[in-house]
Amino acid sequence: MSDLDVPHDAFAAIEREIASDTSPVGIDAKKTHVIILHKLQEIEASLKRLESRLDG
């Protein structure tokens, strides 16, 4: 298993969440980007909390 492998259940859940029958590519690109950006913001906030604990 590589670092990029996603467990099947997680993959299926994400796939259901971003799927779009009205999009020519099969996904809702705007929703996908919003999810990605939201997760990145969560990661950034978490890293800041960890860094403040290490610095403090």
PDB file of N, CA, C, O and CB in Angstrom:
ATOM      1  N   MET A   1       0.856  -1.193   0.000  1.00  0.00           N
ATOM      2  CA  MET A   1       0.000   0.000   0.000  1.00  0.00           C
ATOM      3  C   MET A   1       0.889   1.240   0.000  1.00  0.00           C
ATOM      4  O   MET A   1       1.793   1.361   0.827  1.00  0.00           O
ATOM      5  CB  MET A   1      -0.967   0.007   1.237  1.00  0.00           C
ATOM      6  N   SER A   2       0.632   2.155  -0.925  1.00  0.00           N
ATOM      7  CA  SER A   2       1.405   3.392  -0.978  1.00  0.00           C
ATOM      8  C   SER A   2       0.740   4.451  -0.104  1.00  0.00           C
ATOM      9  O   SER A   2      -0.369   4.257   0.393  1.00  0.00           O
ATOM     10  CB  SER A   2       1.543   3.895  -2.437  1.00  0.00           C
ATOM     11  N   ASP A   3       1.434   5.568   0.073  1.00  0.00           N
ATOM     12  CA  ASP A   3       0.898   6.666   0.865  1.00  0.00           C
ATOM     13  C   ASP A   3      -0.349   7.283   0.232  1.00  0.00           C
ATOM     14  O   ASP A   3      -1.111   7.972   0.911  1.00  0.00           O
ATOM     15  CB  ASP A   3       1.957   7.730   1.052  1.00  0.00           C
ATOM     16  N   LEU A   4      -0.559   7.044  -1.049  1.00  0.00           N
ATOM     17  CA  LEU A   4      -1.694   7.639  -1.745  1.00  0.00           C
ATOM     18  C   LEU A   4      -2.908   6.729  -1.815  1.00  0.00           C
ATOM     19  O   LEU A   4      -3.954   7.137  -2.320  1.00  0.00           O
ATOM     20  CB  LEU A   4      -1.289   8.023  -3.124  1.00  0.00           C
ATOM     21  N   ASP A   5      -2.792   5.518  -1.323  1.00  0.00           N
ATOM     22  CA  ASP A   5      -3.924   4.600  -1.334  1.00  0.00           C
ATOM     23  C   ASP A   5      -4.967   5.071  -0.321  1.00  0.00           C
ATOM     24  O   ASP A   5      -4.641   5.433   0.810  1.00  0.00           O
ATOM     25  CB  ASP A   5      -3.464   3.149  -1.021  1.00  0.00           C
ATOM     26  N   VAL A   6      -6.215   5.056  -0.752  1.00  0.00           N
ATOM     27  CA  VAL A   6      -7.324   5.457   0.112  1.00  0.00           C
ATOM     28  C   VAL A   6      -8.144   4.199   0.399  1.00  0.00           C
ATOM     29  O   VAL A   6      -8.490   3.462  -0.524  1.00  0.00           O
ATOM     30  CB  VAL A   6      -8.210   6.591  -0.557  1.00  0.00           C
ATOM     31  N   PRO A   7      -8.456   3.952   1.671  1.00  0.00           N
ATOM     32  CA  PRO A   7      -9.294   2.783   1.979  1.00  0.00           C
ATOM     33  C   PRO A   7     -10.609   2.848   1.188  1.00  0.00           C
ATOM     34  O   PRO A   7     -11.172   3.922   0.977  1.00  0.00           O
ATOM     35  CB  PRO A   7      -9.586   2.707   3.508  1.00  0.00           C
ATOM     36  N   HIS A   8     -11.074   1.692   0.765  1.00  0.00           N
ATOM     37  CA  HIS A   8     -12.245   1.613  -0.107  1.00  0.00           C
ATOM     38  C   HIS A   8     -13.452   2.345   0.471  1.00  0.00           C
ATOM     39  O   HIS A   8     -14.131   3.073  -0.253  1.00  0.00           O
ATOM     40  CB  HIS A   8     -12.604   0.164  -0.361  1.00  0.00           C
ATOM     41  N   ASP A   9     -13.731   2.167   1.760  1.00  0.00           N
ATOM     42  CA  ASP A   9     -14.911   2.811   2.341  1.00  0.00           C
ATOM     43  C   ASP A   9     -14.785   4.333   2.344  1.00  0.00           C
ATOM     44  O   ASP A   9     -15.767   5.035   2.107  1.00  0.00           O
ATOM     45  CB  ASP A   9     -15.136   2.310   3.762  1.00  0.00           C
ATOM     46  N   ALA A  10     -13.588   4.845   2.610  1.00  0.00           N
ATOM     47  CA  ALA A  10     -13.362   6.288   2.577  1.00  0.00           C
ATOM     48  C   ALA A  10     -13.479   6.800   1.143  1.00  0.00           C
ATOM     49  O   ALA A  10     -14.070   7.854   0.903  1.00  0.00           O
ATOM     50  CB  ALA A  10     -11.975   6.638   3.167  1.00  0.00           C
ATOM     51  N   PHE A  11     -12.922   6.062   0.202  1.00  0.00           N
ATOM     52  CA  PHE A  11     -12.999   6.440  -1.209  1.00  0.00           C
ATOM     53  C   PHE A  11     -14.457   6.509  -1.656  1.00  0.00           C
ATOM     54  O   PHE A  11     -14.870   7.467  -2.309  1.00  0.00           O
ATOM     55  CB  PHE A  11     -12.214   5.438  -2.087  1.00  0.00           C
ATOM     56  N   ALA A  12     -15.228   5.488  -1.299  1.00  0.00           N
ATOM     57  CA  ALA A  12     -16.632   5.436  -1.708  1.00  0.00           C
ATOM     58  C   ALA A  12     -17.425   6.587  -1.094  1.00  0.00           C
ATOM     59  O   ALA A  12     -18.287   7.163  -1.757  1.00  0.00           O
ATOM     60  CB  ALA A  12     -17.257   4.092  -1.307  1.00  0.00           C
ATOM     61  N   ALA A  13     -17.146   6.926   0.157  1.00  0.00           N
ATOM     62  CA  ALA A  13     -17.853   8.028   0.815  1.00  0.00           C
ATOM     63  C   ALA A  13     -17.535   9.359   0.140  1.00  0.00           C
ATOM     64  O   ALA A  13     -18.429  10.171  -0.100  1.00  0.00           O
ATOM     65  CB  ALA A  13     -17.483   8.090   2.307  1.00  0.00           C
ATOM     66  N   ILE A  14     -16.269   9.576  -0.161  1.00  0.00           N
ATOM     67  CA  ILE A  14     -15.869  10.813  -0.839  1.00  0.00           C
ATOM     68  C   ILE A  14     -16.469  10.855  -2.239  1.00  0.00           C
ATOM     69  O   ILE A  14     -16.965  11.894  -2.677  1.00  0.00           O
ATOM     70  CB  ILE A  14     -14.325  10.929  -0.910  1.00  0.00           C
ATOM     71  N   GLU A  15     -16.424   9.742  -2.929  1.00  0.00           N
ATOM     72  CA  GLU A  15     -16.971   9.665  -4.281  1.00  0.00           C
ATOM     73  C   GLU A  15     -18.459  10.007  -4.292  1.00  0.00           C
ATOM     74  O   GLU A  15     -18.923  10.741  -5.165  1.00  0.00           O
ATOM     75  CB  GLU A  15     -16.748   8.266  -4.868  1.00  0.00           C
ATOM     76  N   ARG A  16     -19.208   9.476  -3.322  1.00  0.00           N
ATOM     77  CA  ARG A  16     -20.642   9.795  -3.230  1.00  0.00           C
ATOM     78  C   ARG A  16     -20.854  11.283  -2.949  1.00  0.00           C
ATOM     79  O   ARG A  16     -21.769  11.898  -3.495  1.00  0.00           O
ATOM     80  CB  ARG A  16     -21.315   8.948  -2.125  1.00  0.00           C
ATOM     81  N   GLU A  17     -20.012  11.852  -2.103  1.00  0.00           N
ATOM     82  CA  GLU A  17     -20.159  13.251  -1.701  1.00  0.00           C
ATOM     83  C   GLU A  17     -19.930  14.217  -2.863  1.00  0.00           C
ATOM     84  O   GLU A  17     -20.619  15.233  -2.954  1.00  0.00           O
ATOM     85  CB  GLU A  17     -19.194  13.569  -0.576  1.00  0.00           C
ATOM     86  N   ILE A  18     -18.991  13.926  -3.740  1.00  0.00           N
ATOM     87  CA  ILE A  18     -18.646  14.873  -4.808  1.00  0.00           C
ATOM     88  C   ILE A  18     -19.287  14.535  -6.152  1.00  0.00           C
ATOM     89  O   ILE A  18     -19.127  15.288  -7.112  1.00  0.00           O
ATOM     90  CB  ILE A  18     -17.151  14.926  -4.974  1.00  0.00           C
ATOM     91  N   ALA A  19     -19.999  13.431  -6.237  1.00  0.00           N
ATOM     92  CA  ALA A  19     -20.601  13.008  -7.502  1.00  0.00           C
ATOM     93  C   ALA A  19     -21.653  14.004  -7.980  1.00  0.00           C
ATOM     94  O   ALA A  19     -22.346  14.635  -7.181  1.00  0.00           O
ATOM     95  CB  ALA A  19     -21.225  11.620  -7.353  1.00  0.00           C
ATOM     96  N   SER A  20     -21.754  14.129  -9.296  1.00  0.00           N
ATOM     97  CA  SER A  20     -22.762  14.997  -9.904  1.00  0.00           C
ATOM     98  C   SER A  20     -23.214  14.388 -11.222  1.00  0.00           C
ATOM     99  O   SER A  20     -22.409  14.139 -12.120  1.00  0.00           O
ATOM    100  CB  SER A  20     -22.207  16.433 -10.122  1.00  0.00           C
ATOM    101  N   ASP A  21     -24.517  14.155 -11.320  1.00  0.00           N
ATOM    102  CA  ASP A  21     -25.077  13.628 -12.570  1.00  0.00           C
ATOM    103  C   ASP A  21     -25.179  14.703 -13.645  1.00  0.00           C
ATOM    104  O   ASP A  21     -25.313  14.391 -14.829  1.00  0.00           O
ATOM    105  CB  ASP A  21     -26.453  13.024 -12.316  1.00  0.00           C
ATOM    106  N   THR A  22     -25.116  15.970 -13.235  1.00  0.00           N
ATOM    107  CA  THR A  22     -25.279  17.056 -14.200  1.00  0.00           C
ATOM    108  C   THR A  22     -23.956  17.567 -14.753  1.00  0.00           C
ATOM    109  O   THR A  22     -23.943  18.392 -15.667  1.00  0.00           O
ATOM    110  CB  THR A  22     -26.024  18.194 -13.564  1.00  0.00           C
ATOM    111  N   SER A  23     -22.840  17.084 -14.206  1.00  0.00           N
ATOM    112  CA  SER A  23     -21.530  17.531 -14.672  1.00  0.00           C
ATOM    113  C   SER A  23     -21.000  16.598 -15.756  1.00  0.00           C
ATOM    114  O   SER A  23     -21.132  15.379 -15.642  1.00  0.00           O
ATOM    115  CB  SER A  23     -20.536  17.605 -13.499  1.00  0.00           C
ATOM    116  N   PRO A  24     -20.403  17.157 -16.804  1.00  0.00           N
ATOM    117  CA  PRO A  24     -19.854  16.304 -17.860  1.00  0.00           C
ATOM    118  C   PRO A  24     -18.713  15.405 -17.377  1.00  0.00           C
ATOM    119  O   PRO A  24     -18.440  14.374 -17.992  1.00  0.00           O
ATOM    120  CB  PRO A  24     -19.367  17.162 -19.000  1.00  0.00           C
ATOM    121  N   VAL A  25     -18.049  15.781 -16.292  1.00  0.00           N
ATOM    122  CA  VAL A  25     -16.954  14.952 -15.773  1.00  0.00           C
ATOM    123  C   VAL A  25     -17.393  14.072 -14.606  1.00  0.00           C
ATOM    124  O   VAL A  25     -16.601  13.283 -14.090  1.00  0.00           O
ATOM    125  CB  VAL A  25     -15.797  15.834 -15.335  1.00  0.00           C
ATOM    126  N   GLY A  26     -18.647  14.204 -14.192  1.00  0.00           N
ATOM    127  CA  GLY A  26     -19.180  13.305 -13.172  1.00  0.00           C
ATOM    128  C   GLY A  26     -18.985  13.753 -11.732  1.00  0.00           C
ATOM    129  O   GLY A  26     -19.408  13.065 -10.804  1.00  0.00           O
ATOM    130  N   ILE A  27     -18.338  14.917 -11.539  1.00  0.00           N
ATOM    131  CA  ILE A  27     -18.185  15.436 -10.179  1.00  0.00           C
ATOM    132  C   ILE A  27     -18.573  16.903 -10.151  1.00  0.00           C
ATOM    133  O   ILE A  27     -18.535  17.597 -11.167  1.00  0.00           O
ATOM    134  CB  ILE A  27     -16.736  15.248  -9.670  1.00  0.00           C
ATOM    135  N   ASP A  28     -18.946  17.357  -8.967  1.00  0.00           N
ATOM    136  CA  ASP A  28     -19.242  18.769  -8.747  1.00  0.00           C
ATOM    137  C   ASP A  28     -17.916  19.432  -8.376  1.00  0.00           C
ATOM    138  O   ASP A  28     -17.462  19.331  -7.237  1.00  0.00           O
ATOM    139  CB  ASP A  28     -20.347  18.978  -7.618  1.00  0.00           C
ATOM    140  N   ALA A  29     -17.305  20.104  -9.338  1.00  0.00           N
ATOM    141  CA  ALA A  29     -15.970  20.672  -9.138  1.00  0.00           C
ATOM    142  C   ALA A  29     -15.951  21.728  -8.043  1.00  0.00           C
ATOM    143  O   ALA A  29     -15.016  21.777  -7.244  1.00  0.00           O
ATOM    144  CB  ALA A  29     -15.461  21.273 -10.433  1.00  0.00           C
ATOM    145  N   LYS A  30     -16.975  22.572  -7.999  1.00  0.00           N
ATOM    146  CA  LYS A  30     -17.018  23.620  -6.971  1.00  0.00           C
ATOM    147  C   LYS A  30     -17.086  22.997  -5.583  1.00  0.00           C
ATOM    148  O   LYS A  30     -16.343  23.395  -4.685  1.00  0.00           O
ATOM    149  CB  LYS A  30     -18.227  24.557  -7.194  1.00  0.00           C
ATOM    150  N   LYS A  31     -17.968  22.028  -5.406  1.00  0.00           N
ATOM    151  CA  LYS A  31     -18.095  21.350  -4.111  1.00  0.00           C
ATOM    152  C   LYS A  31     -16.796  20.648  -3.746  1.00  0.00           C
ATOM    153  O   LYS A  31     -16.377  20.676  -2.589  1.00  0.00           O
ATOM    154  CB  LYS A  31     -19.255  20.338  -4.138  1.00  0.00           C
ATOM    155  N   THR A  32     -16.162  20.022  -4.720  1.00  0.00           N
ATOM    156  CA  THR A  32     -14.897  19.333  -4.490  1.00  0.00           C
ATOM    157  C   THR A  32     -13.838  20.307  -3.997  1.00  0.00           C
ATOM    158  O   THR A  32     -13.119  20.015  -3.041  1.00  0.00           O
ATOM    159  CB  THR A  32     -14.423  18.638  -5.769  1.00  0.00           C
ATOM    160  N   HIS A  33     -13.740  21.449  -4.639  1.00  0.00           N
ATOM    161  CA  HIS A  33     -12.744  22.448  -4.229  1.00  0.00           C
ATOM    162  C   HIS A  33     -13.048  23.023  -2.844  1.00  0.00           C
ATOM    163  O   HIS A  33     -12.136  23.264  -2.052  1.00  0.00           O
ATOM    164  CB  HIS A  33     -12.683  23.579  -5.254  1.00  0.00           C
ATOM    165  N   VAL A  34     -14.326  23.241  -2.561  1.00  0.00           N
ATOM    166  CA  VAL A  34     -14.697  23.744  -1.238  1.00  0.00           C
ATOM    167  C   VAL A  34     -14.298  22.732  -0.161  1.00  0.00           C
ATOM    168  O   VAL A  34     -13.759  23.113   0.878  1.00  0.00           O
ATOM    169  CB  VAL A  34     -16.221  24.037  -1.171  1.00  0.00           C
ATOM    170  N   ILE A  35     -14.558  21.452  -0.404  1.00  0.00           N
ATOM    171  CA  ILE A  35     -14.177  20.408   0.559  1.00  0.00           C
ATOM    172  C   ILE A  35     -12.663  20.397   0.755  1.00  0.00           C
ATOM    173  O   ILE A  35     -12.185  20.338   1.888  1.00  0.00           O
ATOM    174  CB  ILE A  35     -14.665  19.014   0.081  1.00  0.00           C
ATOM    175  N   ILE A  36     -11.917  20.453  -0.327  1.00  0.00           N
ATOM    176  CA  ILE A  36     -10.448  20.440  -0.244  1.00  0.00           C
ATOM    177  C   ILE A  36      -9.948  21.650   0.532  1.00  0.00           C
ATOM    178  O   ILE A  36      -9.108  21.508   1.421  1.00  0.00           O
ATOM    179  CB  ILE A  36      -9.820  20.417  -1.656  1.00  0.00           C
ATOM    180  N   LEU A  37     -10.447  22.831   0.212  1.00  0.00           N
ATOM    181  CA  LEU A  37     -10.008  24.041   0.902  1.00  0.00           C
ATOM    182  C   LEU A  37     -10.383  24.010   2.376  1.00  0.00           C
ATOM    183  O   LEU A  37      -9.601  24.439   3.224  1.00  0.00           O
ATOM    184  CB  LEU A  37     -10.607  25.273   0.241  1.00  0.00           C
ATOM    185  N   HIS A  38     -11.568  23.511   2.687  1.00  0.00           N
ATOM    186  CA  HIS A  38     -11.989  23.405   4.084  1.00  0.00           C
ATOM    187  C   HIS A  38     -11.057  22.472   4.859  1.00  0.00           C
ATOM    188  O   HIS A  38     -10.639  22.792   5.972  1.00  0.00           O
ATOM    189  CB  HIS A  38     -13.444  22.901   4.171  1.00  0.00           C
ATOM    190  N   LYS A  39     -10.737  21.334   4.275  1.00  0.00           N
ATOM    191  CA  LYS A  39      -9.831  20.389   4.936  1.00  0.00           C
ATOM    192  C   LYS A  39      -8.441  20.993   5.114  1.00  0.00           C
ATOM    193  O   LYS A  39      -7.806  20.791   6.149  1.00  0.00           O
ATOM    194  CB  LYS A  39      -9.738  19.085   4.131  1.00  0.00           C
ATOM    195  N   LEU A  40      -7.969  21.724   4.121  1.00  0.00           N
ATOM    196  CA  LEU A  40      -6.666  22.380   4.247  1.00  0.00           C
ATOM    197  C   LEU A  40      -6.682  23.411   5.369  1.00  0.00           C
ATOM    198  O   LEU A  40      -5.699  23.551   6.097  1.00  0.00           O
ATOM    199  CB  LEU A  40      -6.271  23.048   2.922  1.00  0.00           C
ATOM    200  N   GLN A  41      -7.787  24.131   5.515  1.00  0.00           N
ATOM    201  CA  GLN A  41      -7.902  25.090   6.615  1.00  0.00           C
ATOM    202  C   GLN A  41      -7.881  24.375   7.957  1.00  0.00           C
ATOM    203  O   GLN A  41      -7.258  24.855   8.905  1.00  0.00           O
ATOM    204  CB  GLN A  41      -9.188  25.916   6.479  1.00  0.00           C
ATOM    205  N   GLU A  42      -8.556  23.229   8.049  1.00  0.00           N
ATOM    206  CA  GLU A  42      -8.535  22.441   9.283  1.00  0.00           C
ATOM    207  C   GLU A  42      -7.121  21.967   9.602  1.00  0.00           C
ATOM    208  O   GLU A  42      -6.692  22.016  10.754  1.00  0.00           O
ATOM    209  CB  GLU A  42      -9.481  21.237   9.169  1.00  0.00           C
ATOM    210  N   ILE A  43      -6.409  21.515   8.595  1.00  0.00           N
ATOM    211  CA  ILE A  43      -5.034  21.047   8.780  1.00  0.00           C
ATOM    212  C   ILE A  43      -4.146  22.199   9.231  1.00  0.00           C
ATOM    213  O   ILE A  43      -3.330  22.041  10.139  1.00  0.00           O
ATOM    214  CB  ILE A  43      -4.487  20.425   7.476  1.00  0.00           C
ATOM    215  N   GLU A  44      -4.305  23.357   8.596  1.00  0.00           N
ATOM    216  CA  GLU A  44      -3.515  24.529   8.965  1.00  0.00           C
ATOM    217  C   GLU A  44      -3.767  24.926  10.420  1.00  0.00           C
ATOM    218  O   GLU A  44      -2.825  25.217  11.158  1.00  0.00           O
ATOM    219  CB  GLU A  44      -3.839  25.704   8.033  1.00  0.00           C
ATOM    220  N   ALA A  45      -5.024  24.939  10.828  1.00  0.00           N
ATOM    221  CA  ALA A  45      -5.361  25.288  12.211  1.00  0.00           C
ATOM    222  C   ALA A  45      -4.766  24.276  13.185  1.00  0.00           C
ATOM    223  O   ALA A  45      -4.258  24.644  14.244  1.00  0.00           O
ATOM    224  CB  ALA A  45      -6.888  25.364  12.393  1.00  0.00           C
ATOM    225  N   SER A  46      -4.833  23.015  12.823  1.00  0.00           N
ATOM    226  CA  SER A  46      -4.271  21.967  13.676  1.00  0.00           C
ATOM    227  C   SER A  46      -2.759  22.118  13.809  1.00  0.00           C
ATOM    228  O   SER A  46      -2.210  21.982  14.902  1.00  0.00           O
ATOM    229  CB  SER A  46      -4.612  20.581  13.117  1.00  0.00           C
ATOM    230  N   LEU A  47      -2.090  22.399  12.695  1.00  0.00           N
ATOM    231  CA  LEU A  47      -0.640  22.601  12.731  1.00  0.00           C
ATOM    232  C   LEU A  47      -0.268  23.801  13.588  1.00  0.00           C
ATOM    233  O   LEU A  47       0.712  23.758  14.332  1.00  0.00           O
ATOM    234  CB  LEU A  47      -0.093  22.783  11.316  1.00  0.00           C
ATOM    235  N   LYS A  48      -1.051  24.875  13.485  1.00  0.00           N
ATOM    236  CA  LYS A  48      -0.783  26.054  14.305  1.00  0.00           C
ATOM    237  C   LYS A  48      -0.915  25.733  15.792  1.00  0.00           C
ATOM    238  O   LYS A  48      -0.110  26.190  16.603  1.00  0.00           O
ATOM    239  CB  LYS A  48      -1.735  27.193  13.926  1.00  0.00           C
ATOM    240  N   ARG A  49      -1.935  24.944  16.148  1.00  0.00           N
ATOM    241  CA  ARG A  49      -2.097  24.550  17.556  1.00  0.00           C
ATOM    242  C   ARG A  49      -0.911  23.712  18.022  1.00  0.00           C
ATOM    243  O   ARG A  49      -0.391  23.920  19.118  1.00  0.00           O
ATOM    244  CB  ARG A  49      -3.411  23.763  17.753  1.00  0.00           C
ATOM    245  N   LEU A  50      -0.488  22.774  17.197  1.00  0.00           N
ATOM    246  CA  LEU A  50       0.662  21.935  17.550  1.00  0.00           C
ATOM    247  C   LEU A  50       1.937  22.764  17.683  1.00  0.00           C
ATOM    248  O   LEU A  50       2.717  22.576  18.617  1.00  0.00           O
ATOM    249  CB  LEU A  50       0.861  20.836  16.499  1.00  0.00           C
ATOM    250  N   GLU A  51       2.140  23.685  16.740  1.00  0.00           N
ATOM    251  CA  GLU A  51       3.332  24.532  16.777  1.00  0.00           C
ATOM    252  C   GLU A  51       3.325  25.410  18.032  1.00  0.00           C
ATOM    253  O   GLU A  51       4.371  25.624  18.645  1.00  0.00           O
ATOM    254  CB  GLU A  51       3.413  25.410  15.507  1.00  0.00           C
ATOM    255  N   SER A  52       2.165  25.913  18.409  1.00  0.00           N
ATOM    256  CA  SER A  52       2.111  26.771  19.599  1.00  0.00           C
ATOM    257  C   SER A  52       2.399  25.968  20.853  1.00  0.00           C
ATOM    258  O   SER A  52       2.967  26.506  21.803  1.00  0.00           O
ATOM    259  CB  SER A  52       0.740  27.454  19.716  1.00  0.00           C
ATOM    260  N   ARG A  53       2.025  24.701  20.884  1.00  0.00           N
ATOM    261  CA  ARG A  53       2.340  23.834  22.029  1.00  0.00           C
ATOM    262  C   ARG A  53       3.847  23.565  22.104  1.00  0.00           C
ATOM    263  O   ARG A  53       4.429  23.522  23.188  1.00  0.00           O
ATOM    264  CB  ARG A  53       1.562  22.495  21.927  1.00  0.00           C
ATOM    265  N   LEU A  54       4.459  23.387  20.948  1.00  0.00           N
ATOM    266  CA  LEU A  54       5.895  23.113  20.910  1.00  0.00           C
ATOM    267  C   LEU A  54       6.705  24.351  21.258  1.00  0.00           C
ATOM    268  O   LEU A  54       7.756  24.258  21.894  1.00  0.00           O
ATOM    269  CB  LEU A  54       6.301  22.597  19.535  1.00  0.00           C
ATOM    270  N   ASP A  55       6.212  25.507  20.839  1.00  0.00           N
ATOM    271  CA  ASP A  55       6.920  26.758  21.105  1.00  0.00           C
ATOM    272  C   ASP A  55       6.699  27.237  22.536  1.00  0.00           C
ATOM    273  O   ASP A  55       7.543  27.932  23.101  1.00  0.00           O
ATOM    274  CB  ASP A  55       6.474  27.834  20.123  1.00  0.00           C
ATOM    275  N   GLY A  56       5.574  26.870  23.113  1.00  0.00           N
ATOM    276  CA  GLY A  56       5.204  27.376  24.435  1.00  0.00           C
ATOM    277  C   GLY A  56       5.803  26.590  25.499  1.00  0.00           C
ATOM    278  O   GLY A  56       5.592  26.882  26.676  1.00  0.00           O
TER     279      GLY A  56
END
